[in-house]
Amino acid sequence: MTLKKDLISIKHLCKADVEHILKRAESLEDVARGERSLDLLSGYILATLFYEPSTRTRLSFETAMKRLGGTTIDLGSIDISSVSKGETLADTIRVVEGYADCIVLRHPKEGAAAMAAEFTSKPLINAGDGAAHHPTQTLLDLYTMKRESKLEGVKIALAGDLKYGRTVHSLVFALSMFNAKISFVSPPQLAMPDGIKNDLTAMGIEFEETEYIEDVIDDIDVLYMTRIQKERFADINEYNKVAGAYRIEAKYLTGVRDNFIIMHPLPRINEIDPDVDDTPYAKYFEQSFYGVPVRMALLLTLLGK
């Protein structure tokens, strides 16, 4: 493993690292489901610091830690913490490292996790920093593809908010390790940033761009939907121009491949109709669960267990 202390970006992992974590996650699925008990992290404490809202990431980290016999402490709402008094992130991290063995941080500012890691000797995991990185989401996304469709050589379309979506920004770099063929589907104003596309081209990764899901849906293994993120727009009028740009309904899925799946990092708004939930292609709730064994595997790795 090249991963020594922190996980800030998926770029800090090589393919062997990713495969190690995914393999270990598979061995922990029954523990994640509560079918077998492990106490490998008994006596360890995980601190969760979320400066932005979270449901799946925060709860799955807590579940992962507790399924392994550890305990968690939570910063709670920043409105009732010393952050509201003006405490800096650096000072908060310095304080929290005295209480916990590992820290999970979500923050609205890009680069916050990397900066925070400089102020602690404890392992720090980036749970999302602005529109930049979300490496543990990427790991569970890869695991979902491996378990439910295919990973090596996958043909995948990333659809929706590709400009601000940190999940897809992290994911494209990981997909480059597995010889993926990628389609970007978005309105022009929410296209994948040029910097990321230039990096993919430099790595020899194939990708195409279109505004229309129907251009690609019958020739892909995975459709990765994302919501249009209202909170990332400085101008509400710009948001209103693209809100509801895409909506998948069950009737659109008649010509898809046998191994086709639909993924979504959640929460969804209206981009996937509820009638899709009952099709064999809907895997976003399984995807959400897979965050538990994947984060269990990561915690064990970072804590040397």
C-alpha positions in Angstrom: 0.0 0.0 0.0 1.3 3.5 -0.9 -1.4 5.1 1.4 0.5 5.9 4.6 -1.6 8.3 6.7 -4.3 10.4 5.1 -6.7 10.1 2.2 -7.2 13.5 0.7 -7.6 12.7 -3.0 -8.1 9.6 -5.1 -4.9 10.7 -6.9 -3.0 9.6 -3.8 -3.9 6.0 -4.5 -2.5 3.7 -7.1 -4.5 0.9 -8.8 -3.1 -1.7 -6.4 -4.2 0.5 -3.4 -7.7 0.7 -4.8 -7.9 -3.1 -5.5 -6.6 -3.8 -2.0 -9.4 -1.7 -0.4 -12.1 -3.1 -2.6 -11.0 -6.7 -2.0 -11.0 -6.1 1.8 -14.4 -4.4 1.6 -15.8 -7.5 0.0 -14.6 -9.6 2.9 -16.3 -7.2 5.3 -19.8 -7.1 3.7 -21.3 -9.6 6.2 -19.9 -7.5 9.1 -21.4 -4.4 7.5 -24.7 -6.1 7.4 -24.5 -7.1 11.1 -24.3 -10.8 10.2 -20.9 -11.2 11.9 -19.1 -9.2 14.6 -15.6 -7.8 14.7 -13.9 -5.8 17.4 -10.7 -4.9 15.5 -11.2 -1.2 16.4 -12.3 -1.7 20.0 -10.9 1.3 22.0 -10.5 3.5 18.9 -12.4 6.7 18.4 -13.4 8.3 15.1 -14.2 12.1 15.0 -16.5 13.3 12.3 -16.3 17.0 11.5 -18.9 18.1 8.9 -19.0 21.7 8.0 -21.6 20.9 5.3 -24.7 18.8 5.5 -24.3 15.0 5.1 -26.5 11.9 5.5 -24.8 8.9 3.8 -21.2 9.8 4.3 -21.5 10.7 8.0 -23.8 7.8 8.9 -21.9 5.2 7.0 -18.6 6.3 8.6 -20.3 6.0 12.0 -21.7 2.6 11.1 -18.4 1.4 9.8 -16.6 2.4 13.0 -19.2 0.9 15.3 -19.5 -2.4 13.3 -15.7 -2.7 13.9 -16.1 -2.2 17.7 -15.0 1.4 17.8 -16.8 4.6 18.9 -17.4 8.0 17.3 -17.6 11.6 18.4 -19.3 14.2 16.2 -18.7 18.0 16.0 -22.4 18.5 15.4 -23.8 21.6 13.9 -21.1 24.3 13.5 -23.7 26.7 14.9 -23.3 25.1 18.4 -19.5 24.6 18.2 -16.6 27.0 18.7 -16.5 27.5 15.0 -19.4 29.9 15.5 -17.1 31.9 17.8 -14.5 32.2 15.1 -12.2 29.3 15.8 -10.0 28.4 12.9 -10.1 25.0 11.2 -6.4 24.5 12.2 -7.2 25.0 15.8 -10.3 22.8 15.7 -8.2 20.0 14.2 -5.5 20.5 16.8 -8.1 20.1 19.5 -9.9 17.2 18.0 -6.7 15.1 17.5 -6.4 15.0 21.2 -9.8 13.3 21.5 -9.7 10.8 18.5 -7.6 8.3 16.6 -8.9 9.3 13.2 -10.6 12.4 11.8 -13.2 12.6 8.9 -13.6 16.1 7.6 -16.1 17.6 5.1 -15.6 21.3 4.3 -17.1 23.8 1.7 -13.6 25.1 0.8 -11.4 23.4 -1.8 -8.1 22.4 -0.3 -9.4 22.4 3.3 -8.7 18.8 3.9 -5.1 19.0 2.7 -4.5 22.0 4.9 -6.2 20.3 7.9 -4.0 17.2 7.5 -0.9 19.4 8.1 -2.1 20.2 11.6 -2.6 16.6 12.9 -0.5 13.5 13.3 -3.7 11.4 13.2 -5.1 9.9 10.0 -7.4 12.4 8.2 -10.0 11.4 5.6 -11.4 13.9 3.2 -15.2 13.5 3.1 -15.6 16.2 0.5 -14.0 19.6 0.1 -15.9 22.1 -2.0 -16.2 20.9 -5.6 -12.8 19.3 -5.5 -12.5 15.8 -4.1 -14.6 13.1 -2.5 -12.3 10.0 -2.5 -14.3 7.7 -0.3 -17.4 8.2 -2.5 -15.2 7.2 -5.4 -14.1 4.0 -3.7 -17.6 3.0 -3.0 -18.6 3.9 -6.6 -15.9 1.6 -7.9 -17.0 -1.1 -5.6 -20.6 -0.8 -6.8 -19.5 -1.2 -10.4 -17.4 -4.2 -9.5 -20.2 -5.9 -7.6 -23.2 -5.0 -9.8 -21.8 -4.6 -13.3 -18.2 -4.5 -14.3 -15.2 -2.3 -13.5 -12.3 -3.1 -15.8 -13.0 -1.6 -19.2 -16.4 -0.2 -18.1 -18.3 2.0 -20.5 -19.8 4.7 -18.3 -21.8 7.9 -18.8 -21.5 10.6 -16.2 -24.6 12.8 -16.4 -25.8 16.1 -14.9 -23.7 18.6 -13.0 -20.1 17.8 -14.1 -18.8 21.3 -13.4 -19.4 21.4 -9.7 -19.8 17.7 -8.9 -16.9 16.6 -6.7 -18.1 13.0 -6.9 -17.5 12.9 -10.7 -14.3 14.9 -10.5 -12.8 12.2 -8.2 -14.4 9.3 -10.1 -12.9 10.1 -13.5 -9.4 9.8 -12.2 -10.1 6.5 -10.6 -11.8 5.2 -13.8 -8.6 6.0 -15.7 -6.9 3.2 -13.7 -9.4 0.7 -15.1 -9.4 1.4 -18.8 -12.8 3.0 -18.8 -14.5 4.5 -21.7 -16.3 7.7 -20.5 -19.1 9.8 -21.8 -19.8 13.2 -20.3 -23.5 14.2 -20.5 -24.4 17.7 -19.4 -25.7 21.1 -20.4 -22.8 23.2 -21.9 -22.7 25.5 -18.8 -22.2 22.4 -16.5 -19.6 20.6 -18.6 -16.6 18.8 -17.1 -13.9 21.4 -16.5 -11.2 21.7 -19.2 -8.5 21.0 -16.7 -9.8 17.5 -16.0 -10.5 16.8 -19.6 -6.9 17.8 -20.5 -5.6 15.5 -17.8 -7.6 12.6 -19.2 -6.3 13.3 -22.7 -2.7 13.3 -21.4 -3.3 9.9 -19.8 -4.8 8.5 -23.0 -8.3 8.0 -21.6 -11.1 8.0 -24.1 -14.1 10.2 -23.6 -16.9 11.9 -25.5 -19.2 14.7 -24.7 -22.9 15.2 -25.5 -26.0 17.0 -24.1 -28.3 14.0 -24.5 -28.5 10.8 -22.5 -30.3 9.1 -25.3 -27.1 9.4 -27.4 -25.3 6.9 -25.1 -27.8 5.0 -22.9 -28.0 1.9 -25.1 -24.3 1.4 -25.4 -23.0 1.8 -21.8 -22.7 -0.4 -18.7 -23.2 2.3 -16.2 -25.2 5.5 -16.1 -24.0 7.7 -13.2 -26.6 10.4 -12.6 -26.0 13.5 -10.5 -28.3 16.2 -9.3 -27.9 19.8 -10.4 -26.4 21.3 -7.2 -28.4 24.5 -6.4 -26.0 25.3 -3.5 -23.0 25.6 -5.8 -24.6 28.4 -7.9 -23.9 32.0 -7.0 -26.7 33.2 -9.3 -30.1 31.6 -8.8 -31.1 32.5 -12.4 -28.2 30.4 -13.7 -29.4 27.5 -11.7 -33.0 27.9 -12.9 -31.8 27.6 -16.5 -30.5 24.1 -16.0 -32.6 22.7 -13.1 -34.4 19.6 -14.2 -32.3 19.2 -17.4 -32.4 15.4 -17.1 -34.9 12.9 -15.8 -34.6 9.2 -16.2 -37.9 7.2 -16.3 -38.4 3.4 -16.6 -39.8 3.7 -20.1 -36.4 4.9 -21.4 -34.6 1.7 -20.4 -36.1 -0.8 -22.9 -32.9 -1.0 -25.0 -30.2 -1.1 -22.4 -27.5 -3.8 -22.0 -28.1 -6.8 -19.7 -25.5 -5.7 -17.3 -26.6 -2.0 -17.3 -27.0 -0.3 -14.0 -27.9 3.2 -12.8 -25.9 4.8 -10.0 -26.4 8.1 -8.1 -24.4 9.5 -5.2 -27.7 10.8 -3.7 -29.6 12.7 -2.7 -31.7 12.8 -5.8 -34.2 15.5 -6.5 -36.1 14.7 -9.7 -33.4 13.4 -12.0 -34.5 9.7 -11.4 -38.2 9.0 -11.4 -39.3 6.7 -8.6 -40.6 4.2 -11.1 -37.0 3.3 -11.9 -36.5 2.1 -8.3 -38.4 -1.2 -9.1 -36.3 -2.0 -12.2 -33.3 -4.4 -12.0 -31.1 -1.5 -13.1 -31.5 0.7 -10.1 -28.4 0.2 -7.9 -28.2 3.6 -6.0 -29.5 2.2 -2.7 -27.1 -0.7 -2.9 -24.4 1.9 -3.7 -25.3 3.8 -0.6 -24.9 0.6 1.6 -21.6 -0.3 0.0 -20.2 2.8 1.6 -20.1 0.9 4.9 -17.8 -2.0 4.0 -15.6 0.3 1.9 -15.2 2.7 4.7 -14.6 -0.1 7.1 -11.8 -1.4 4.9 -10.3 2.2 4.7 -10.5 2.7 8.4 -8.7 -0.6 9.1 -6.0 0.3 6.6 -5.3 3.7 7.9 -5.3 2.5 11.5 -2.9 -0.3 10.7 -5.3 -3.2 11.4 
